[in-house]
Amino acid sequence: MTLPDSTTWPVITPADRDAVLGVLSDGALVSDRNEETAVDRLETEWAEYVRARHCIGVANGTIALELALEAIGVGPGDEVVVPALSFVATAMAVVNRGARPVFADIDPVTYNIDPDSLRAAITARTVAVMPVHLHGLPAPMDQVMEICQAHGLAVIEDAAQAHGATIEERHVGTFGSIGCFSLQATKNLPTCGEGGLLVTDDDAVASRLRQLRQFGEVIERGRPRKYLSHIVGHNAKLSSVQAAFTSSQLRRLEATSECQDRNVREFLTALEPLAGLHVPRAADPRARHVWHILRFRIDPGVAGLDRSEAGPVREALQRLLRAEGVPVTRYQLIPLSDQPAFSDLPPTTANEEIPVTRAVLADSFVLQRRHLDPSAAPLLRQYAEAFHKTWQHVNLVPALTASRRR
Ligand SMILES: *Cc1c(COP(=O)(O)O)cnc(C)c1O
């Protein structure tokens, strides 16, 4: 069975189309012209929105992470602590700098980096920490900043999934030295393709990031480009078309987020009564969750089974829900540390045990994207009904897990 799904993400309005077509007609196609471009405008708007001194637009969220690490001087021999549950880009950016990602465990309720595990991951080689505001929920920045200040470590925030998320009104991305956002089309603030934004309050870091983005050159508005490369940089520029689309989306980001928040809260409240289902929540009342991904944990006890059966119980429930038309999937099949690409990392003296990450990956599934469309409320009500129906048949789960084992 499939439920009729009229939701889309990103939602593309006539205003978004006009913004893109506007770039085509005014001819400012590249960001290195003398006059102000759509990229400059987006940078100003995003800096204002998150209340940062500087914003630098780049080609994607991954290169934003890499340039951030490069701007603060991370290189070979260094270690950077990252959470073991994230998109691969978080750790890959570190490896691409020639540095060693060290994997910290996560919190079992928020899925964000666990401060105690972060402490255990610090060695004499550690130079920076990259907290990820996973699924749209701010990482515990009070504790992360305290630990990093005590050890003299830089903080680079991976806010790719958390545009508009705040802790006491302060935007994620503005706690550490540099905040990195992705504008990739599936994110909460999308572009019509690929893009990224960096924010920082540090003038020197901002100019370094601008140089790194464009061949180490210094680009000054109103002056001809000199083609002088002061440092070795990259071509990591954001395109004007992408920027104009995102500016148009940004105009309604707050309204969209509020609508998403209402829809998701109604949905999660409807699921609250289901035994053994842990729905996502913002554990810290001061944090604003922007619900990029909804992760659900399953307690195998609900089907009369124990912890060792968590994976099979989760899988059986996932199959039952999918049969009812709820497109639950998994987000990250393995911890970052198990990615084949990272199998040859140099040794570290850090403690890299990540039991919580492993447990969460075994016993949880996610809903993605459908809930981001502001018109998703009716679909989410159908999903909630399907969850209730599935839970009425939870007694089937032991048989299903047994048949899988045979
Ligand atoms: C999407 C994402 C990235 C990478 O962003 P791209 O724009 O796709 O390169 C990095 N970190 C996290 C947590 C992400 O979700």
The ligand as an ORCA input file, in Angstrom:
! r2SCAN-3c Opt
* xyz 0 1
  C      24.454     17.498      3.985
  C      25.460     17.469      5.040
  C      26.783     17.856      4.813
  C      27.337     18.170      3.450
  O      26.676     19.156      2.763
  P      26.740     19.140      1.149
  O      26.197     20.484      0.800
  O      25.878     18.031      0.708
  O      28.155     18.981      0.746
  C      27.666     17.872      5.884
  N      27.268     17.516      7.109
  C      26.012     17.117      7.372
  C      25.637     16.746      8.763
  C      25.066     17.055      6.343
  O      23.836     16.634      6.594
*
